[in-house]
Amino acid sequence: MSLYLITTETLYYDKYDYEYGHEHGFYPVIEKNNYSSEKIVISFLYNKFYNSWVQINNINISGLDQHTGFILLTNMNKKYNLNCVSIKNTHYSNIYPRSKY
């Protein structure tokens, strides 16, 4: 197994909402929702210490809904036959699953 495991994922976000509602955060989704959806490619690095995928580039993700988070985590784990339990953003905050506190 390689020393560094990196995966690149294509997600979508609402361009209008991001440009005019940016103070609420950045919440990309797995599927293109509407005509104003924009594609964004985000890379994640496997972190063995946290048993997590950690975002390493692009706009810092504020959170993922349950549907997006589950599918994204499942897809990334399948690529390398891993069993990571979470996804973290560039600040190492859990974006899936979200902490209850």
C-alpha positions, 0 to 999 in steps of 0.5 A, spaced: 500 500 500 502 506 498 505 511 503 499 516 501 492 515 499 489 520 495 482 520 492 479 526 488 472 526 488 467 531 483 462 534 487 457 540 486 454 546 489 449 551 488 453 557 484 448 562 486 447 560 494 455 560 494 456 567 491 450 570 495 449 566 501 457 564 503 456 566 510 452 560 511 458 556 509 460 551 503 455 545 503 457 541 496 452 535 494 454 528 490 449 530 484 447 536 480 441 539 483 439 544 478 441 549 472 445 553 477 449 547 480 457 548 479 462 542 479 468 542 484 473 537 484 476 536 491 481 531 493 482 527 500 488 524 503 487 518 508 489 519 515 491 513 518 491 516 525 484 519 525 482 513 520 479 519 516 479 522 509 481 529 510 480 534 505 486 537 502 484 542 497 479 547 494 474 551 498 473 548 505 467 544 506 463 546 512 458 540 512 455 534 508 448 532 509 447 525 511 446 522 504 452 526 501 456 524 506 454 517 506 455 516 499 462 520 499 465 516 505 463 509 502 465 511 495 472 513 498 473 507 502 471 502 496 477 505 492 482 503 497 478 497 501 478 501 507 474 502 513 474 510 515 469 512 519 469 520 518 471 525 513 474 532 515 475 538 512 481 542 511 481 545 518 480 537 521 473 538 523 468 533 522 464 534 516 461 527 516 458 524 521 457 531 524 458 531 532 452 531 536 455 537 540 
